[in-house]
Amino acid sequence: MSFENPTNNGNNQEEHKHGKPEGYQISRTDMNMLIMNYLVTEGFKEAALKFQQEAGLQEPALCSSLDERILIREAVQNGRIPEAIAMVNSLHPELLDNDRFLYFHLQQLQLLELIRAGRAEEALAFASATLAEAGANDRAALAELERSLALLAFPDPHSSPFADLLLPAHGQKIASELNAAILKMENQEYTNPKLCSLLRMILWSQSELDKHNVKYPKMTDLANATIEQPK
C-alpha cells in the first residue's frame, strides 16, 4: 500500500480523460484521516496502528472499549452469537434491553447459523421460542423472520432467493450496527465512520440531482472514485 503524494507532472489531461480531473482530488492528509477514522470507529485496532505508522500520522485516539468491540465483532462475524450477546451484556447490560430491534438482529443471526448448519428442527424451535414475539410486535422484524425461515424451503439455501442472508456481508452489517450502538452508549462523537456517511451523502445528492435532470460530474464508481463528466 502506497501513501505517496500524487505527482502533477502533466498528467492533468490524462486524469481528465479517465474521469478524475484535478479539481476533484482530495488531499492525502484528508483521505488518510478518513481512513483512520473508519478503522478506529469500526474497531480495526491492528490495522489502525499499522496504517498510522505507514502513513506517518499521529497515534490514533483509541476508544476505551476498543478491545472489547474487537472481540464482539469477531464473535458476531464468526457466528458465535450467544458469546457476542454475553460480552455485550457484560460491557453494557442495558444496551440490548433498550434496543430490541438490534437484539432481534443478533438472534436472527443465531437462527441463520442453525439454518446454515442444516439443523432445520432446531432452527424452527428457536424461531418459535425466541423470535416469534418480535415478529408479532414489529412488521419489519416479521418480514425479516419470514425471509430467514424461507431458507428452509430450499434443499440448498445458498442457492435460494434469500441467500444474501447467509453471506458474510450480512453478518458484517449487523456487527457494524452493534458496534455503532456500543459507541452511542459511550457517548462517542461518531458512531459511524465519516467515510460511510460521506459516501451515503454522495449517493443521496446524486439521486436528488438525477430526479431533477440536473447535469453534473457524476461519480459512477465509488470504489475507484471515477467521475463521469456531463454530456
Phi and psi restraints in degrees (value plus and minus 20) as a CYANA .aco file:
   2 SER   PHI    -132.6   -92.6
   2 SER   PSI     123.1   163.1
   3 PHE   PHI    -143.5  -103.5
   3 PHE   PSI       7.7    47.7
   4 GLU   PHI     -92.2   -52.2
   4 GLU   PSI     130.8   170.8
   5 ASN   PHI     -87.4   -47.4
   5 ASN   PSI     119.6   159.6
   6 PRO   PHI     -86.7   -46.7
   6 PRO   PSI     116.4   156.4
   7 THR   PHI    -101.6   -61.6
   7 THR   PSI     142.1   182.1
   8 ASN   PHI    -148.5  -108.5
   8 ASN   PSI      33.4    73.4
   9 ASN   PHI    -122.8   -82.8
   9 ASN   PSI      37.7    77.7
  10 GLY   PHI      63.7   103.7
  10 GLY   PSI      -4.4    35.6
  11 ASN   PHI    -112.1   -72.1
  11 ASN   PSI     -18.7    21.3
  12 ASN   PHI     -78.5   -38.5
  12 ASN   PSI     -62.2   -22.2
  13 GLN   PHI     -84.5   -44.5
  13 GLN   PSI     -59.0   -19.0
  14 GLU   PHI     -86.7   -46.7
  14 GLU   PSI     -60.2   -20.2
  15 GLU   PHI     -83.4   -43.4
  15 GLU   PSI     -61.1   -21.1
  16 HIS   PHI     -84.2   -44.2
  16 HIS   PSI     -58.8   -18.8
  17 LYS   PHI     -79.6   -39.6
  17 LYS   PSI     -57.6   -17.6
  18 HIS   PHI    -112.9   -72.9
  18 HIS   PSI      -9.7    30.3
  19 GLY   PHI      63.2   103.2
  19 GLY   PSI       3.2    43.2
  20 LYS   PHI    -151.5  -111.5
  20 LYS   PSI      47.0    87.0
  21 PRO   PHI     -82.9   -42.9
  21 PRO   PSI     132.9   172.9
  22 GLU   PHI     -77.3   -37.3
  22 GLU   PSI     -52.9   -12.9
  23 GLY   PHI     -84.0   -44.0
  23 GLY   PSI     -34.2     5.8
  24 TYR   PHI    -125.6   -85.6
  24 TYR   PSI     -10.1    29.9
  25 GLN   PHI     -96.9   -56.9
  25 GLN   PSI     115.0   155.0
  26 ILE   PHI    -115.5   -75.5
  26 ILE   PSI     124.9   164.9
  27 SER   PHI     -85.9   -45.9
  27 SER   PSI     131.3   171.3
  28 ARG   PHI     -81.5   -41.5
  28 ARG   PSI     -58.0   -18.0
  29 THR   PHI     -82.6   -42.6
  29 THR   PSI     -66.9   -26.9
  30 ASP   PHI     -82.7   -42.7
  30 ASP   PSI     -62.7   -22.7
  31 MET   PHI     -83.9   -43.9
  31 MET   PSI     -63.0   -23.0
  32 ASN   PHI     -82.2   -42.2
  32 ASN   PSI     -58.3   -18.3
  33 MET   PHI     -88.7   -48.7
  33 MET   PSI     -55.5   -15.5
  34 LEU   PHI     -84.5   -44.5
  34 LEU   PSI     -62.1   -22.1
  35 ILE   PHI     -85.4   -45.4
  35 ILE   PSI     -63.0   -23.0
  36 MET   PHI     -82.9   -42.9
  36 MET   PSI     -62.2   -22.2
  37 ASN   PHI     -80.4   -40.4
  37 ASN   PSI     -60.8   -20.8
  38 TYR   PHI     -82.5   -42.5
  38 TYR   PSI     -67.2   -27.2
  39 LEU   PHI     -84.2   -44.2
  39 LEU   PSI     -63.4   -23.4
  40 VAL   PHI     -90.2   -50.2
  40 VAL   PSI     -65.3   -25.3
  41 THR   PHI     -83.5   -43.5
  41 THR   PSI     -60.9   -20.9
  42 GLU   PHI    -101.3   -61.3
  42 GLU   PSI     -28.5    11.5
  43 GLY   PHI      70.7   110.7
  43 GLY   PSI       5.6    45.6
  44 PHE   PHI    -115.8   -75.8
  44 PHE   PSI      58.8    98.8
  45 LYS   PHI     -84.1   -44.1
  45 LYS   PSI     -71.7   -31.7
  46 GLU   PHI     -82.2   -42.2
  46 GLU   PSI     -61.7   -21.7
  47 ALA   PHI     -84.4   -44.4
  47 ALA   PSI     -58.3   -18.3
  48 ALA   PHI     -84.4   -44.4
  48 ALA   PSI     -63.7   -23.7
  49 LEU   PHI     -87.9   -47.9
  49 LEU   PSI     -59.0   -19.0
  50 LYS   PHI     -87.5   -47.5
  50 LYS   PSI     -62.1   -22.1
  51 PHE   PHI     -83.1   -43.1
  51 PHE   PSI     -59.8   -19.8
  52 GLN   PHI     -78.1   -38.1
  52 GLN   PSI     -62.4   -22.4
  53 GLN   PHI     -89.1   -49.1
  53 GLN   PSI     -65.5   -25.5
  54 GLU   PHI     -90.8   -50.8
  54 GLU   PSI     -54.6   -14.6
  55 ALA   PHI    -109.4   -69.4
  55 ALA   PSI     -25.5    14.5
  56 GLY   PHI      49.3    89.3
  56 GLY   PSI      15.0    55.0
  57 LEU   PHI    -112.7   -72.7
  57 LEU   PSI     145.0   185.0
  58 GLN   PHI     -86.9   -46.9
  58 GLN   PSI     133.8   173.8
  59 GLU   PHI     -79.8   -39.8
  59 GLU   PSI     108.8   148.8
  60 PRO   PHI     -86.4   -46.4
  60 PRO   PSI     129.7   169.7
  61 ALA   PHI    -100.4   -60.4
  61 ALA   PSI      88.9   128.9
  62 LEU   PHI    -112.2   -72.2
  62 LEU   PSI     113.7   153.7
  63 CYS   PHI     -85.4   -45.4
  63 CYS   PSI     131.8   171.8
  64 SER   PHI     -82.7   -42.7
  64 SER   PSI     -49.6    -9.6
  65 SER   PHI    -115.4   -75.4
  65 SER   PSI      -6.7    33.3
  66 LEU   PHI     -78.9   -38.9
  66 LEU   PSI     -66.2   -26.2
  67 ASP   PHI     -82.0   -42.0
  67 ASP   PSI     -61.1   -21.1
  68 GLU   PHI     -85.8   -45.8
  68 GLU   PSI     -60.2   -20.2
  69 ARG   PHI     -85.2   -45.2
  69 ARG   PSI     -54.6   -14.6
  70 ILE   PHI     -82.7   -42.7
  70 ILE   PSI     -66.3   -26.3
  71 LEU   PHI     -85.4   -45.4
  71 LEU   PSI     -58.9   -18.9
  72 ILE   PHI     -86.2   -46.2
  72 ILE   PSI     -64.1   -24.1
  73 ARG   PHI     -80.7   -40.7
  73 ARG   PSI     -64.8   -24.8
  74 GLU   PHI     -81.1   -41.1
  74 GLU   PSI     -61.1   -21.1
  75 ALA   PHI     -84.0   -44.0
  75 ALA   PSI     -63.8   -23.8
  76 VAL   PHI     -83.5   -43.5
  76 VAL   PSI     -68.5   -28.5
  77 GLN   PHI     -90.7   -50.7
  77 GLN   PSI     -40.3    -0.3
  78 ASN   PHI    -116.6   -76.6
  78 ASN   PSI     -13.6    26.4
  79 GLY   PHI      61.4   101.4
  79 GLY   PSI      -8.8    31.2
  80 ARG   PHI    -113.6   -73.6
  80 ARG   PSI      49.1    89.1
  81 ILE   PHI     -88.3   -48.3
  81 ILE   PSI     -66.4   -26.4
  82 PRO   PHI     -77.4   -37.4
  82 PRO   PSI     -57.3   -17.3
  83 GLU   PHI     -85.4   -45.4
  83 GLU   PSI     -62.3   -22.3
  84 ALA   PHI     -83.8   -43.8
  84 ALA   PSI     -63.3   -23.3
  85 ILE   PHI     -82.2   -42.2
  85 ILE   PSI     -60.9   -20.9
  86 ALA   PHI     -82.7   -42.7
  86 ALA   PSI     -61.0   -21.0
  87 MET   PHI     -87.1   -47.1
  87 MET   PSI     -59.2   -19.2
  88 VAL   PHI     -84.1   -44.1
  88 VAL   PSI     -63.7   -23.7
  89 ASN   PHI     -84.3   -44.3
  89 ASN   PSI     -51.6   -11.6
  90 SER   PHI     -93.1   -53.1
  90 SER   PSI     -57.6   -17.6
  91 LEU   PHI     -97.0   -57.0
  91 LEU   PSI     -66.9   -26.9
  92 HIS   PHI    -160.9  -120.9
  92 HIS   PSI      67.1   107.1
  93 PRO   PHI     -76.4   -36.4
  93 PRO   PSI     -48.1    -8.1
  94 GLU   PHI    -110.4   -70.4
  94 GLU   PSI     -29.2    10.8
  95 LEU   PHI     -79.4   -39.4
  95 LEU   PSI     -75.5   -35.5
  96 LEU   PHI     -93.7   -53.7
  96 LEU   PSI     -43.2    -3.2
  97 ASP   PHI     -89.1   -49.1
  97 ASP   PSI     -54.8   -14.8
  98 ASN   PHI    -105.1   -65.1
  98 ASN   PSI     -44.9    -4.9
  99 ASP   PHI    -137.9   -97.9
  99 ASP   PSI      62.7   102.7
 100 ARG   PHI     -90.1   -50.1
 100 ARG   PSI     -49.7    -9.7
 101 PHE   PHI     -90.7   -50.7
 101 PHE   PSI     -56.6   -16.6
 102 LEU   PHI     -84.2   -44.2
 102 LEU   PSI     -61.8   -21.8
 103 TYR   PHI     -82.3   -42.3
 103 TYR   PSI     -59.6   -19.6
 104 PHE   PHI     -80.0   -40.0
 104 PHE   PSI     -63.5   -23.5
 105 HIS   PHI     -80.2   -40.2
 105 HIS   PSI     -60.6   -20.6
 106 LEU   PHI     -85.9   -45.9
 106 LEU   PSI     -63.0   -23.0
 107 GLN   PHI     -86.1   -46.1
 107 GLN   PSI     -54.3   -14.3
 108 GLN   PHI     -81.8   -41.8
 108 GLN   PSI     -60.4   -20.4
 109 LEU   PHI     -81.7   -41.7
 109 LEU   PSI     -57.7   -17.7
 110 GLN   PHI     -84.7   -44.7
 110 GLN   PSI     -60.0   -20.0
 111 LEU   PHI     -81.7   -41.7
 111 LEU   PSI     -63.9   -23.9
 112 LEU   PHI     -83.8   -43.8
 112 LEU   PSI     -53.1   -13.1
 113 GLU   PHI     -85.5   -45.5
 113 GLU   PSI     -58.8   -18.8
 114 LEU   PHI     -84.7   -44.7
 114 LEU   PSI     -61.2   -21.2
 115 ILE   PHI     -86.7   -46.7
 115 ILE   PSI     -61.1   -21.1
 116 ARG   PHI     -79.6   -39.6
 116 ARG   PSI     -55.9   -15.9
 117 ALA   PHI    -102.4   -62.4
 117 ALA   PSI     -21.2    18.8
 118 GLY   PHI      57.1    97.1
 118 GLY   PSI      -0.2    39.8
 119 ARG   PHI    -117.1   -77.1
 119 ARG   PSI      52.2    92.2
 120 ALA   PHI     -82.6   -42.6
 120 ALA   PSI     -65.7   -25.7
 121 GLU   PHI     -83.4   -43.4
 121 GLU   PSI     -62.4   -22.4
 122 GLU   PHI     -84.5   -44.5
 122 GLU   PSI     -57.8   -17.8
 123 ALA   PHI     -83.0   -43.0
 123 ALA   PSI     -64.6   -24.6
 124 LEU   PHI     -85.5   -45.5
 124 LEU   PSI     -61.7   -21.7
 125 ALA   PHI     -85.0   -45.0
 125 ALA   PSI     -61.4   -21.4
 126 PHE   PHI     -84.5   -44.5
 126 PHE   PSI     -63.7   -23.7
 127 ALA   PHI     -82.5   -42.5
 127 ALA   PSI     -61.2   -21.2
 128 SER   PHI     -87.1   -47.1
 128 SER   PSI     -62.1   -22.1
 129 ALA   PHI    -101.2   -61.2
 129 ALA   PSI     -49.9    -9.9
 130 THR   PHI    -133.2   -93.2
 130 THR   PSI     -56.6   -16.6
 131 LEU   PHI    -126.6   -86.6
 131 LEU   PSI     -34.8     5.2
 132 ALA   PHI     -80.4   -40.4
 132 ALA   PSI     -60.4   -20.4
 133 GLU   PHI     -84.2   -44.2
 133 GLU   PSI     -62.1   -22.1
 134 ALA   PHI     -82.9   -42.9
 134 ALA   PSI     -60.3   -20.3
 135 GLY   PHI     -85.2   -45.2
 135 GLY   PSI     -54.4   -14.4
 136 ALA   PHI     -92.0   -52.0
 136 ALA   PSI     -46.2    -6.2
 137 ASN   PHI    -120.6   -80.6
 137 ASN   PSI     -30.2     9.8
 138 ASP   PHI    -163.7  -123.7
 138 ASP   PSI      99.3   139.3
 139 ARG   PHI     -83.6   -43.6
 139 ARG   PSI     -58.0   -18.0
 140 ALA   PHI     -84.0   -44.0
 140 ALA   PSI     -62.2   -22.2
 141 ALA   PHI     -85.5   -45.5
 141 ALA   PSI     -59.2   -19.2
 142 LEU   PHI     -81.9   -41.9
 142 LEU   PSI     -62.5   -22.5
 143 ALA   PHI     -83.1   -43.1
 143 ALA   PSI     -61.2   -21.2
 144 GLU   PHI     -90.0   -50.0
 144 GLU   PSI     -56.4   -16.4
 145 LEU   PHI     -84.6   -44.6
 145 LEU   PSI     -62.7   -22.7
 146 GLU   PHI     -83.5   -43.5
 146 GLU   PSI     -59.9   -19.9
 147 ARG   PHI     -83.9   -43.9
 147 ARG   PSI     -59.6   -19.6
 148 SER   PHI     -85.2   -45.2
 148 SER   PSI     -67.7   -27.7
 149 LEU   PHI     -89.3   -49.3
 149 LEU   PSI     -45.5    -5.5
 150 ALA   PHI     -82.8   -42.8
 150 ALA   PSI     -42.3    -2.3
 151 LEU   PHI     -80.5   -40.5
 151 LEU   PSI     -49.1    -9.1
 152 LEU   PHI     -90.4   -50.4
 152 LEU   PSI     -35.3     4.7
 153 ALA   PHI    -100.5   -60.5
 153 ALA   PSI     -25.8    14.2
 154 PHE   PHI    -133.6   -93.6
 154 PHE   PSI     115.2   155.2
 155 PRO   PHI     -76.2   -36.2
 155 PRO   PSI     -57.5   -17.5
 156 ASP   PHI    -142.7  -102.7
 156 ASP   PSI      76.2   116.2
 157 PRO   PHI     -76.5   -36.5
 157 PRO   PSI     -48.6    -8.6
 158 HIS   PHI     -89.4   -49.4
 158 HIS   PSI     -34.7     5.3
 159 SER   PHI    -125.8   -85.8
 159 SER   PSI     -11.1    28.9
 160 SER   PHI    -106.6   -66.6
 160 SER   PSI     147.5   187.5
 161 PRO   PHI     -85.4   -45.4
 161 PRO   PSI     -32.6     7.4
 162 PHE   PHI    -128.3   -88.3
 162 PHE   PSI      -0.8    39.2
 163 ALA   PHI     -83.1   -43.1
 163 ALA   PSI     -39.2     0.8
 164 ASP   PHI     -80.4   -40.4
 164 ASP   PSI     -45.8    -5.8
 165 LEU   PHI     -87.8   -47.8
 165 LEU   PSI     -41.5    -1.5
 166 LEU   PHI    -116.4   -76.4
 166 LEU   PSI     -23.7    16.3
 167 LEU   PHI     -96.9   -56.9
 167 LEU   PSI     130.7   170.7
 168 PRO   PHI     -75.5   -35.5
 168 PRO   PSI     -50.6   -10.6
 169 ALA   PHI     -80.2   -40.2
 169 ALA   PSI     -52.8   -12.8
 170 HIS   PHI     -88.1   -48.1
 170 HIS   PSI     -64.5   -24.5
 171 GLY   PHI     -83.7   -43.7
 171 GLY   PSI     -57.8   -17.8
 172 GLN   PHI     -84.4   -44.4
 172 GLN   PSI     -57.1   -17.1
 173 LYS   PHI     -83.2   -43.2
 173 LYS   PSI     -65.0   -25.0
 174 ILE   PHI     -88.0   -48.0
 174 ILE   PSI     -56.9   -16.9
 175 ALA   PHI     -81.7   -41.7
 175 ALA   PSI     -60.0   -20.0
 176 SER   PHI     -89.3   -49.3
 176 SER   PSI     -57.1   -17.1
 177 GLU   PHI     -81.8   -41.8
 177 GLU   PSI     -62.9   -22.9
 178 LEU   PHI     -88.5   -48.5
 178 LEU   PSI     -60.8   -20.8
 179 ASN   PHI     -80.0   -40.0
 179 ASN   PSI     -63.0   -23.0
 180 ALA   PHI     -84.8   -44.8
 180 ALA   PSI     -57.0   -17.0
 181 ALA   PHI     -85.8   -45.8
 181 ALA   PSI     -58.1   -18.1
 182 ILE   PHI     -85.1   -45.1
 182 ILE   PSI     -64.8   -24.8
 183 LEU   PHI     -81.8   -41.8
 183 LEU   PSI     -57.7   -17.7
 184 LYS   PHI     -84.7   -44.7
 184 LYS   PSI     -59.7   -19.7
 185 MET   PHI     -81.1   -41.1
 185 MET   PSI     -51.2   -11.2
 186 GLU   PHI    -113.2   -73.2
 186 GLU   PSI      -8.6    31.4
 187 ASN   PHI      37.8    77.8
 187 ASN   PSI      15.5    55.5
 188 GLN   PHI     -92.4   -52.4
 188 GLN   PSI     127.4   167.4
 189 GLU   PHI     -82.6   -42.6
 189 GLU   PSI     -60.8   -20.8
 190 TYR   PHI    -139.7   -99.7
 190 TYR   PSI     104.0   144.0
 191 THR   PHI    -121.8   -81.8
 191 THR   PSI     -33.1     6.9
 192 ASN   PHI    -150.1  -110.1
 192 ASN   PSI     127.8   167.8
 193 PRO   PHI     -79.4   -39.4
 193 PRO   PSI     120.7   160.7
 194 LYS   PHI     -80.2   -40.2
 194 LYS   PSI     -55.2   -15.2
 195 LEU   PHI     -81.6   -41.6
 195 LEU   PSI     -62.3   -22.3
 196 CYS   PHI     -85.4   -45.4
 196 CYS   PSI     -60.7   -20.7
 197 SER   PHI     -84.0   -44.0
 197 SER   PSI     -59.0   -19.0
 198 LEU   PHI     -84.8   -44.8
 198 LEU   PSI     -62.5   -22.5
 199 LEU   PHI     -86.1   -46.1
 199 LEU   PSI     -60.1   -20.1
 200 ARG   PHI     -82.8   -42.8
 200 ARG   PSI     -58.4   -18.4
 201 MET   PHI     -85.7   -45.7
 201 MET   PSI     -59.3   -19.3
 202 ILE   PHI     -82.7   -42.7
 202 ILE   PSI     -67.2   -27.2
 203 LEU   PHI     -82.7   -42.7
 203 LEU   PSI     -63.0   -23.0
 204 TRP   PHI     -83.8   -43.8
 204 TRP   PSI     -65.2   -25.2
 205 SER   PHI     -82.1   -42.1
 205 SER   PSI     -63.5   -23.5
 206 GLN   PHI     -85.4   -45.4
 206 GLN   PSI     -58.2   -18.2
 207 SER   PHI     -82.5   -42.5
 207 SER   PSI     -63.2   -23.2
 208 GLU   PHI     -85.2   -45.2
 208 GLU   PSI     -60.4   -20.4
 209 LEU   PHI     -85.9   -45.9
 209 LEU   PSI     -58.6   -18.6
 210 ASP   PHI     -83.4   -43.4
 210 ASP   PSI     -58.7   -18.7
 211 LYS   PHI     -80.2   -40.2
 211 LYS   PSI     -51.8   -11.8
 212 HIS   PHI    -120.9   -80.9
 212 HIS   PSI      -6.4    33.6
 213 ASN   PHI      34.1    74.1
 213 ASN   PSI      17.6    57.6
 214 VAL   PHI    -105.8   -65.8
 214 VAL   PSI     114.4   154.4
 215 LYS   PHI    -108.9   -68.9
 215 LYS   PSI     111.9   151.9
 216 TYR   PHI    -180.3  -140.3
 216 TYR   PSI     140.8   180.8
 217 PRO   PHI     -87.8   -47.8
 217 PRO   PSI      92.9   132.9
 218 LYS   PHI    -122.3   -82.3
 218 LYS   PSI     113.5   153.5
 219 MET   PHI    -101.1   -61.1
 219 MET   PSI      89.1   129.1
 220 THR   PHI    -116.2   -76.2
 220 THR   PSI     -35.5     4.5
 221 ASP   PHI    -158.2  -118.2
 221 ASP   PSI      80.8   120.8
 222 LEU   PHI     -84.5   -44.5
 222 LEU   PSI     -57.9   -17.9
 223 ALA   PHI     -82.0   -42.0
 223 ALA   PSI     -56.1   -16.1
 224 ASN   PHI    -129.8   -89.8
 224 ASN   PSI     -14.9    25.1
 225 ALA   PHI      33.9    73.9
 225 ALA   PSI      21.4    61.4
 226 THR   PHI    -100.7   -60.7
 226 THR   PSI     106.4   146.4
 227 ILE   PHI    -132.6   -92.6
 227 ILE   PSI     107.1   147.1
 228 GLU   PHI    -121.0   -81.0
 228 GLU   PSI     105.5   145.5
 229 GLN   PHI     -93.7   -53.7
 229 GLN   PSI     126.9   166.9
 230 PRO   PHI     -85.8   -45.8
 230 PRO   PSI     124.2   164.2
